[in-house]
């Protein structure tokens, strides 16, 4: 069963099928929440709120875009709202850093084979990037998360953010450029 079929059956009264959507998308939703809220939030609670909102407004889904696009939009909005309330830091683990387009933040995560010095350096770099990401505009942070973490296509990002394809490309370029500038200049609040 595809998402549309599941949704139609849920709307027809088979509400127990909603767990199929939760199972399918839970990890993606939690990753989006983590990207916006950082280490200091309860992802499960926020994810639960996202799915409660989804369930409560499923009758408003228009079947004009993919369900995942609609879900991501709601998850992003919930994450931004929570992030603004809590003012937590975030980290995008796949965002390109510095001038080295090939180095990704995921490469900076601790490895059990790392020495203590290497682990400390990675932790310091994570904190720097986390702080830098918080200094980006919400739309730039969102586009980096959708592209570099969720690996969405430009078309999917355009649908999710409800913007043109050209704007996706421009914002992604500017977001990466701004992140590099913030990190290189040390303009961290």
C-alpha positions as CSV (number, residue, x, y, z in Angstrom):
1,X,0.0,0.0,0.0
2,X,1.3,3.4,-0.9
3,X,0.9,6.5,1.3
4,X,-2.2,7.7,-0.6
5,X,-4.0,4.4,-0.2
6,X,-3.2,4.3,3.5
7,X,-4.4,7.9,4.0
8,X,-7.7,7.2,2.2
9,X,-8.3,4.1,4.3
10,X,-7.5,6.1,7.5
11,X,-10.0,8.8,6.4
12,X,-12.5,6.0,5.7
13,X,-12.3,4.9,9.3
14,X,-9.4,2.5,9.5
15,X,-7.5,4.7,11.9
16,X,-5.2,1.9,13.1
17,X,-3.4,2.1,9.8
18,X,-1.9,5.4,10.9
19,X,0.8,3.4,12.7
20,X,2.1,2.4,9.3
21,X,2.8,6.1,8.5
22,X,4.4,6.7,11.9
23,X,6.7,3.6,11.4
24,X,7.7,4.7,7.9
25,X,8.5,8.3,8.7
26,X,9.4,8.4,12.4
27,X,13.2,8.3,11.9
28,X,13.1,11.1,9.3
29,X,10.9,13.3,11.6
30,X,13.3,12.7,14.6
31,X,16.3,13.6,12.4
32,X,14.6,16.9,11.3
33,X,13.8,17.7,15.0
34,X,17.4,16.9,16.0
35,X,18.7,19.2,13.3
36,X,16.7,22.1,14.6
37,X,16.7,21.5,18.3
38,X,20.1,19.9,19.0
39,X,21.0,17.7,21.9
40,X,18.9,19.3,24.5
41,X,15.4,18.3,23.6
42,X,13.2,15.3,23.8
43,X,12.8,14.2,20.2
44,X,10.2,11.6,21.0
45,X,7.9,14.2,22.6
46,X,8.2,16.6,19.7
47,X,7.9,13.8,17.1
48,X,4.7,12.7,18.9
49,X,3.4,16.2,18.7
50,X,4.1,16.2,14.9
51,X,2.3,13.0,14.4
52,X,-0.6,14.1,16.5
53,X,-0.9,17.2,14.3
54,X,-0.6,15.1,11.2
55,X,-3.4,12.7,12.4
56,X,-5.6,15.6,13.5
57,X,-5.3,17.4,10.1
58,X,-5.1,14.4,7.8
59,X,-8.5,15.4,6.4
60,X,-6.8,18.6,5.1
61,X,-4.2,16.7,3.0
62,X,-5.1,17.4,-0.6
63,X,-3.2,14.6,-2.4
64,X,-1.5,17.3,-4.6
65,X,2.0,16.6,-3.3
66,X,3.6,13.6,-1.8
67,X,2.6,12.8,1.8
68,X,6.3,13.0,2.8
69,X,6.5,16.6,1.5
70,X,3.5,17.6,3.6
71,X,4.8,15.7,6.7
72,X,8.3,17.3,6.4
73,X,6.7,20.8,6.2
74,X,4.8,20.1,9.4
75,X,7.8,18.6,11.1
76,X,10.0,21.6,10.1
77,X,7.4,24.1,11.4
78,X,7.1,22.3,14.7
79,X,10.9,22.1,15.0
80,X,11.3,25.8,14.3
81,X,8.6,26.7,16.8
82,X,10.2,24.5,19.5
83,X,13.7,25.8,18.6
84,X,12.6,29.4,19.0
85,X,10.9,28.7,22.3
86,X,13.9,26.8,23.7
87,X,16.7,28.6,21.8
88,X,18.6,25.4,21.6
89,X,21.5,24.9,19.4
90,X,21.4,22.6,16.4
91,X,23.8,20.7,14.2
92,X,23.4,19.5,10.7
93,X,25.6,16.4,10.5
94,X,26.0,16.4,6.7
95,X,26.5,20.1,6.0
96,X,29.6,21.0,4.1
97,X,32.1,22.8,6.3
98,X,34.9,25.3,5.5
99,X,36.3,25.6,2.0
100,X,36.6,21.9,1.6
101,X,33.4,20.8,-0.2
102,X,34.3,17.2,0.3
103,X,34.5,17.3,4.1
104,X,31.2,16.8,5.8
105,X,30.2,17.3,9.4
106,X,29.4,13.6,9.6
107,X,33.1,13.0,9.2
108,X,33.7,14.9,12.4
109,X,31.6,12.7,14.6
110,X,33.5,10.7,17.2
111,X,34.9,7.4,16.1
112,X,35.9,4.7,18.7
113,X,39.3,4.5,16.9
114,X,39.9,8.2,17.5
115,X,42.5,9.3,20.0
116,X,41.3,11.5,22.9
117,X,42.7,14.6,21.2
118,X,40.9,13.7,17.9
119,X,37.6,13.2,19.8
120,X,38.0,16.6,21.6
121,X,38.8,18.3,18.3
122,X,35.7,16.8,16.7
123,X,33.6,17.8,19.7
124,X,34.9,21.4,19.5
125,X,34.2,21.5,15.8
126,X,30.7,20.1,16.3
127,X,30.0,22.9,18.9
128,X,31.3,25.5,16.5
129,X,29.1,24.3,13.6
130,X,26.1,23.9,15.9
131,X,26.5,27.5,17.0
132,X,27.1,28.7,13.4
133,X,23.9,26.9,12.2
134,X,21.9,28.7,14.9
135,X,23.1,32.0,13.4
136,X,21.6,31.2,10.0
137,X,18.1,32.4,9.0
138,X,15.5,29.7,9.4
139,X,15.0,29.3,5.7
140,X,18.7,28.7,5.1
141,X,18.9,26.3,8.0
142,X,15.8,24.4,6.7
143,X,17.2,24.1,3.2
144,X,20.5,22.8,4.5
145,X,18.7,20.2,6.5
146,X,16.5,19.1,3.7
147,X,19.3,18.8,1.2
148,X,22.3,17.6,3.3
149,X,20.5,15.5,5.9
150,X,17.4,14.3,4.3
151,X,19.0,14.2,0.8
152,X,15.9,15.6,-0.8
153,X,16.0,16.5,-4.5
154,X,15.7,20.2,-5.5
155,X,12.1,19.5,-6.7
156,X,11.2,17.9,-3.3
157,X,12.7,20.8,-1.4
158,X,10.8,23.3,-3.6
159,X,7.5,21.4,-2.8
160,X,8.3,21.1,0.9
161,X,9.2,24.7,1.3
162,X,6.7,26.0,-1.2
163,X,9.2,27.9,-3.2
164,X,10.5,27.9,-6.8
165,X,13.2,25.6,-8.0
166,X,15.4,28.6,-8.8
167,X,14.9,29.9,-5.2
168,X,16.0,26.5,-3.8
169,X,19.3,26.7,-5.7
170,X,19.9,30.3,-4.7
171,X,19.0,29.7,-1.0
172,X,21.2,26.6,-0.8
173,X,24.1,28.4,-2.3
174,X,23.6,31.4,0.1
175,X,23.1,29.1,3.1
176,X,26.4,27.3,2.5
177,X,28.1,30.5,1.8
178,X,26.8,32.1,5.0
179,X,27.7,29.1,7.0
180,X,31.3,29.3,5.7
181,X,31.5,33.0,6.4
182,X,30.1,32.6,10.0
183,X,32.6,29.9,10.7
184,X,35.6,31.6,9.1
185,X,34.9,35.0,10.7
186,X,34.0,33.6,14.0
187,X,30.8,35.6,14.1
188,X,29.2,33.3,16.7
189,X,26.8,34.6,19.3
